[in-house]
Amino acid sequence: MDNDVMKSHLRWLARRREIGKLAERCSELELELSAFVGENIKLQPAKTKGGYDEIYTVLQGGTCIAVLRVNSPYRAQKDPIGELDPYQPLDGPGRLALEWTAYQRLNPIGLSPKPLWRTNDAIACSWLPWNRASEHLVKNRSNFWNTIGKIIPAIAQMHQHGVTHLDLNLGNVLLEPNCDGVALIDFEFGPKKWATLPQQQAYDFLKIIDDCTRRRRGGDLMLKNIHRLEDILQAHVPPALQEADMHFAYTSLKRLKEYTELCKALGTVFNGFNR
């Protein structure tokens, strides 16, 4: 067995142990959710790890009707958060409260799942049968400009409704199958005390662009037409965000530093970036 296969097997075993430790609590949550829905439901662990929490699909008669995020006291996270990263992980209740509030604000404008039910250690939201933008672009790199042309305005709308993300990568963006709709998910981080609101919001734009540099997700198309990206940002990034001091982001977003021309263009939009 080679190293990659061995690592994958060990990760699978660790995940099964984490899920097993939550089995008793999940049985309780099934009863609570069944009472809320009015019919028996079953919880099924999602394929994704779910960051700091465990994620389950809520099944009713074999059909997925919701997604449940459950705080797990057994999951240890060791994110390499640097001194100049403007975000920090919240505790379990803080993550649930942040995501619940974000969905309450964003769902009415079509930018998130709908929050449905909550208890002290779990929240349920509607299930969207949409694709993650990261997966979509791997399969459809040529659709990069249409995709980023939907995501950037969605970020601006999110900010207009009082929500910031701080960990906005393509895996935290859902796309409707026809790519008309965008949903923003997985709110887990709060700001560090030194980060102003304009800095946080500007960072959301820079963070998604940092993730877009991956060539297998269409990054080569972005890098070939940097001025097109600059035009999109100029159209949607408010002056207050453009004027925020973003010196710290050049250190925090390590992929961007590899692309000098891209950083120069971003520096014309975001004050202090690339200096």
N, C-alpha and C positions, 0 to 999 in steps of 0.2 A: 504494500500500500504506500503510494507516494505521499509527500508531505501535505500537499493541497487536499487530497482525499482524507487524510488523517485529521487535518484541522477542521474540515467540514463535518466529519463524523463527531468530533469532540464538541463542536458548536451545537450540533443536533442533540447530543446527549445532555449538554448543559441546559438547553432550552426545554427539553422534556422534564428535567428535574425542576426547573422554575415553574412550569405549568403544573406539575404534580403537587408542589407545595401549596398552590392556590386552589386545589381541587375542592376542599371543604368550603372555602369562601364562595367559590363559583356555584356550588350547589345551592347555597343560600341566595345568591344573586339570581339564579334561575327562578326560584320561588317568588322573589320580590318582583322581578320583571314580569313573570307570568300573571301575577295579581294586577300589575299595572296595565298589561296588554289585554287581559281578560281571557287569554288562552294560554295553553302550555307552550313554553319556548325552550330551546336548548342553546347552550353556548358552545361555540366551536373556536378553538384558538386560531387566530389569523396566521397567515403564512409569514407576514412581516413581524419583526421583533417588537416594534412599537416603542423604540427609544427607551425612556425611563419607566414606562408602564407596560402592562400586558394588554394586548388588544384581542378582542373576541368578536366574531360575527354572531348576531342574534338570529336564530333560525326559528321560523314558525312553519310547521308542516314541511320542512325541507327547503323553505324559501327564506332567503336573507331579507330581513326587514329593518335591521339596524346594526350599528357598530358600537361596541362597549369598550371603554377605556377603564382599566382597573389598576389602581395603585398596587404595586407589589413591594412588600417589605423585604423580599428576598433578592431583588435585583440590584446589583452593585454597578454603578456607572463611574467610569474614570475618564471623562471627557478631558482632552488636553486643552483647557481654556487658558489662553495667555493673558498677560497683564493688560494688553491693549485690545483685547476682545471686549466689545461693549456689553456683552450679555453674560448671564450666569444662570445655572439651572435653579428652578424653584423646587420647593419641597412638594410632596405628593398632593396635599390639599391645595397648594398654590397653583400647581399645574392644572388641576381640574377646574378651579375657579377661573383661571385665565382662559382656558379653552371654552368653557361654558359662556363666559361673557363675550368672547370673540365671536362665537357662533350666534349668540343672540343679536349682535350688531350686524353681522355680515350676511346671515341667511335671508333677511328680508330684502336685500338687494341682490340676491342670487350668487353670493361669493363664498358660501360655505354650506356644509350640511346643516340640517335643522336640529337644534338641541331638543331632546325628547324627555329625558328622565335623569334624575341625579340622586345620589345618596352620598354618604360621607366619604366613601373611597372609590366611587365609580360614577361615570356619566355615560349616557347612551345618546347617540345622535343618529339621524337618518342615514341610510346607506345609499351612496351614489355609485351606480355601476359605470364609473368613469375610469379612464386610464391616468396613471401618473405621468406627468410631463416628461420625466426622465425616461420612462419606458417608451412613450410615444416617439420621442426624438431619436432614440436608438434605432427604431424601426422606420422612421420617416424623417431622416436628416434634412431632406430637401424642403420640409415644411417648417424649417427653423424660423424664418422671418414672420410667417403667419402666426406661429406660436408665441414668439416673443412680443409680437405686436398685440396680442391679447393679454399677456401676462403683465407687461409694464403698466397699462392703464388700470388693470385690476389692483395692482399694488397701490397706485395713487388713490383709487376708490377706497381701499382698505384704510388708508391713512385718514382720508376725509371723514371716516366714520369712527375715528378714535381708536384704531387698533394698529399695533405694530407687531412684528413677528420675531425678528432678530436671528432666525435660523432658516431663512427662506431659500432653500435649494429646490431644484426641479422635482425632487422626490416628495416635496410638501405642496405640490401644485397638482390638482386634478383637472383633466380636460374632458369635456363632453366628447362623445365619440365623433361628432362632426366638427369638433374644435371650436364651436361657437361659445360654449360656456366654460368658465374658469372657476374653480373652487380652491380656497386656501385652507390647509389643514395642519394639524400637529403643532399646536402652540404650547411650548414647554419652557421657554426662557423669559426671564425678566431682565431689565436693564441694570447695569452697574450704576452706582450713585453718580459717577462723574459724567455719564452719557446724557446729554440733553435730548429732548424730544426730537428736534430737527436732526441731530446726529444719528439717533436711532432709526429714523425714517429714511434718511439718506443711505444708511447702512443696508437697509432692506433691498434697495435697488442695486447697490454694489455687490451684495452677497449673491443675488441671483445671477448677475453677470459673471461673477467669479465662477459659478458652477457651469455656466454656459460655455466656458472656454474648453471644456472637454470635447475633443474632436469627434468622438463617437456619438455625441449628442448634437452635432451640427455646428460645433465651435469653429470649424474651418470656414464655414460660410460667414459667420460673424466677423472673423478676423480678416476676411477678404473685402469686407465692406463696412469698415469701422464707422465711417461718416454716417451711414444709414442708422446705425445704433445711436450715434450722437444725436441725430435729428429726432429720433423717437423719445429719447430722454429729455431733450430740450422742450418737447411738446408736453411732457407729463410731470416733470419734476418741478415743484413750486420754487419760487425765488428763495424762500426761507431755508429750504433744504440745500439749494445750490450754494448758499452763503455760509452754511454750517462748516465749522473747522473739521475737516476729515483727514487730517494728517495721520491719525492712528490707524485708519483703515488700510493704508498702504502696507503696514506691517502685519495687520490681522489677516488680510486676504492674500494668502501666499501664492495662489495660482496666477492672479492678475499680474504679479510682479514679473512674471516670465515674459510678458508681452508689452514691450516698451511703447509701441505705437498706440496700442489700446489704452494704456495708462495715460498717455499724453492727451488722448481724446477725452477720457473720463475727467482729467484734470481741468478741461475747459467747462465742464458741467458742475463738478463738485470741487468747491474751494479747498485748496490744500492737498488734494490727492495728487500723488506722483511728485511730491516735493521733498 
